[in-house]
Amino acid sequence: MAASSIAELQALLSRGKEVLRPVGAGHSFTPLVTGGAHILRLDQLDTPLVLDLCEGRARVNANAPLHQLSEALGQEGQAFRNLGDINVQSLAGAMSTATHGTGRTLPCISAEMTGAKLLNGNGEVIEVSTEDLPGVQVSLGLLGVLLEIELNTVPAFNLRRRVGVRSFDQLLESMHEKWLAHRCYEFFLLPHSGKGIGISHDITEALPDKPPLDLDALGLGVMKLASKLRRFHPGIQKRLLSLMLKLQGEEDFTGESWRVLSSTRAMRFNEMEYHLPPENAAGVLKEIAQLIETRHSDVWFPIEVRQTAGDSAWLSPFQHGPRVSIAVHMHAAQQYEGFFRDCEALFRTAGGRPHWGKLHGLTRKDLEELYPDLGRFDALRARMDPKDRFLSPELARIFHP
Ligand SMILES: Cc1cc2nc3c(=O)[nH]c(=O)nc-3n(C[C@H](O)[C@H](O)[C@H](O)COP(=O)(O)OP(=O)(O)OC[C@H]3O[C@@H](n4cnc5c(N)ncnc54)[C@H](O)[C@@H]3O)c2cc1C
């Protein structure tokens, strides 16, 4: 249901015992918003995009999409410090699962939250206290409905984006240097090609150029076709990928930070992402490449590798970080379970923590080992939502010990 006022949400909380689940853009791969009696859409609440702004701080509508907030902040000369691959998520949705971009010194978006207005399970609208903030920063919609969020901002800036094709070995050998050298750096490994694409973003005083054509969807189409042709001969797949990478060439352009960092993702896929101690990333990537060659030759979607700085949120996968994130994907029409299960075993052995919004198979017991502050979060949840009005059966498997 689409809530049009806080009073309407309070009325819903005051009667019955039904479970309510807040939703942002519904872009999580895990069943975070399903399983209750009502999914609460919050984009119709009558809240301005930007409520207050001073240097380095903004209070904004928690339920607005990141791209709208980026544009509104930009008009005031401010910006998000960093963003992920897409910007259609709501701010509350993105923060609730520790959504991240890439950059050795840049934390996930949740760590930028400095305050919030929340409707808790008792129907009270409260200002989150400093003590509770690390619990609320990453909270999966389990503490109530975020209404307003106060966050750190930075002066608006332009980024120079450079994209280049490199060999698998070069990308692995140079990744830590690249993270030291660039504000934002990430790379994609293209299965069966022996190659990948490195992407750096650095602050520049230069003015925006005309953005190049977005050929990502076309590239994915070629990778899909190449994988299909593999059944005739694996060499065909390799040759087609090699031709595609030759045509890719080098890219170099400048634009406003939020327009350059995020793009659209046209193809549907399933994804698992784990955040690992940086020193373990290269070994795991080599093992995943080996897995693809030997057991999962149908995997063709690129593997994405990023780094995020540490923070102190209780449920943040980056708590006491930094962490290198490795994301594996499979096309929505493919069976992903076997490949993801094999990758998950490698991620876990390497000390990884899963992205809350992406597929994983962890139980309460596993998560207790990974999150030393899980008990503090439980205590906060018991205070904020004593009647479990935001606890779906799926989430109760983890958060109702
Ligand atoms: C194509 C694609 C690209 C992606 N790229 C990245 C990326 O680059 N980096 C990354 O880290 N992740 C990425 N993700 C994952 C995505 O950012 C997260 O799953 C994010 O949580 C989705 O935001 P959403 O607005 O869709 O939230 P939803 O999926 O709708 O909800 C996420 C959580 O937020 C809670 N929630 C939503 N609104 C509120 C509210 N007002 N109050 C309290 N709780 C609330 C929900 O209950 C739920 O627990 C990507 C996902 C997709 C599909």
The ligand as a Gaussian input file, in Angstrom:
#p B3LYP/6-31G(d) Opt

LIG

0 1
 C       20.708000      -3.325000     -10.799000
 C       21.166000      -3.243000      -9.364000
 C       22.365000      -2.586000      -9.084000
 C       22.812000      -2.504000      -7.754000
 N       23.995000      -1.867000      -7.509000
 C       24.483000      -1.827000      -6.242000
 C       25.728000      -1.202000      -5.938000
 O       26.400000      -0.647000      -6.820000
 N       26.157000      -1.242000      -4.658000
 C       25.469000      -1.855000      -3.670000
 O       25.927000      -1.901000      -2.533000
 N       24.256000      -2.410000      -3.912000
 C       23.757000      -2.406000      -5.167000
 N       22.532000      -2.976000      -5.410000
 C       21.736000      -3.437000      -4.259000
 C       20.828000      -2.299000      -3.767000
 O       21.503000      -1.077000      -3.674000
 C       20.302000      -2.625000      -2.357000
 O       19.681000      -3.878000      -2.341000
 C       19.349000      -1.530000      -1.853000
 O       18.971000      -1.833000      -0.547000
 C       18.107000      -1.386000      -2.734000
 O       17.456000      -0.185000      -2.421000
 P       15.883000      -0.058000      -2.598000
 O       15.513000       1.378000      -2.487000
 O       15.463000      -0.787000      -3.785000
 O       15.424000      -0.781000      -1.251000
 P       14.495000      -2.077000      -1.091000
 O       15.160000      -3.218000      -1.775000
 O       13.126000      -1.737000      -1.448000
 O       14.625000      -2.258000       0.494000
 C       15.859000      -2.522000       1.088000
 C       15.698000      -2.486000       2.609000
 O       15.410000      -1.157000       3.012000
 C       14.270000      -1.142000       3.845000
 N       13.605000       0.157000       3.684000
 C       13.222000       0.748000       2.554000
 N       12.651000       1.942000       2.826000
 C       12.684000       2.092000       4.172000
 C       12.258000       3.097000       5.088000
 N       11.694000       4.232000       4.673000
 N       12.457000       2.901000       6.397000
 C       13.057000       1.788000       6.867000
 N       13.476000       0.801000       6.060000
 C       13.312000       0.956000       4.726000
 C       13.444000      -2.313000       3.357000
 O       12.516000      -2.760000       4.326000
 C       14.524000      -3.344000       3.092000
 O       14.890000      -4.014000       4.271000
 C       22.049000      -3.067000      -6.707000
 C       20.832000      -3.700000      -6.993000
 C       20.387000      -3.788000      -8.320000
 C       19.087000      -4.466000      -8.619000

